[in-house]
Amino acid sequence: MIIGDLSARLADARGRLIIELSRAVTDWGGQVPEDPGVAELAVLLEDAAANLHHVTSSTRSELAGAVGHLRAADRLGGLLPAVTLWHLGQALQRAATLPGAHEPTTAPGEPAPQTC
């Protein structure tokens, strides 16, 4: 039953990462469906990043890296669950730790946004 337990733990971890990635995509302005797949999250995050005009180039680069990890996880599917989890974790680390769409960033030398 060790393999069964491991498979269940990996599936649970994958589910948690998908939920957290969905939240990150939503934070970036994506409209996440009720039960998203990894490929859908990649497309949504890529589209959200393309529509953001107030982020720095390094933020765009990190988001592109997150999209790349999501696509790698999608290609692997269920073949290598531990490797898929690593890619999902990397995508989450890149997308969720950046200043989100609700926290605009400015490029060096640009004035900060004015708030009233």
N, C-alpha and C positions, 0 to 999 in steps of 0.2 A: 503494500500500500504506500510505500515511500513515493513512488512515481505518481500515484494518484493524488497524494497530498501536495506534492510539488506542483503538479499541473493545476490544481485548484488554487494554490497560492499565486502562481503566475497569472492565472486568469483574473483573480481578484485585483492584483497589482495593476494589470492592464486596464481593467475597468476604472480603477481610481485615477490612473493617469489620463485616460480619455476624458473623465469628468473635469479634471483640473485643466487639461488642455482646452476643453470647451469653454471654460471660464476665461482662460487667457485670450482665446479668440474673440469672445464676447467683449472683453475689455478693450480689445483693439478695434472694435466696431463691427465685427462679423456677426451675421445672423445665423446662429447654430441651430440645425434641426434637432428634433427631440432625441433621436438615437443616431448620432453621427458616426461615420466610419473614419478611419485614419486618412484615407484619400480625400474625403470631404473636408476634414479639418485643414489639410494642407492647402487645398484650393481656397478655402475661406480665409485662412491666414495670409496667403499670398495676395488675395484680392484686397483685404483690409490694409495691408502694408502699402499696396500700390495707390490706395486712395488717401493715404496720410501725407499731408504736405508740410507738417510742422516737425517732423522727426529728423534727427541727424543721420548722416550717412552711415555711421557706426551702428545706429539702431536698425537701419534698413538692412545692413549686413548681418546682424544677429537674427533678424526676422527671416532673412533668406536662408540662413543656416538652420533655423528651426524648421522651415518648410522642407529643406533637404533631408533632415532627419525624419520628418513625418513621411516623406516619400519612400525613404529607405525602409522604414517600419512597414509601410503598406506593401512594398515589394516582397518583403520576407513573409508577410502573413503569419501563418501558424507554424512555419517550418522550424524556426529557431526562436522559441518564445523568450528566452533570456536575452538574446541579442535584440529582438524587437523591443523589449522593455527598455533596454539601454538607449535605443534610438528615441523612444517616446520620452524617456527621462531627459535626454539631451535637448529635445525640442522644447519640453516644458521649461527647462532651466534657461534656455535662450529667450523664449517668448514671455515668460511670466515674471522674470526678474528685471525686465527693462521698464523704464517709465512708460506707462500705458497711454492710450489715447486720451484718457481723462487727466493725465498729468503731462501737458505738452512740454517738449524740450526745445531748445533753440540751439542752432549751430554757433560755434564760437564766433564772436563779433556781431551776432545779430542781437537786436534789443529783445528783452524779455517781453512776453505778452502783457498787456495792461489789464488789470482787473479793477472793477468798480466797487 
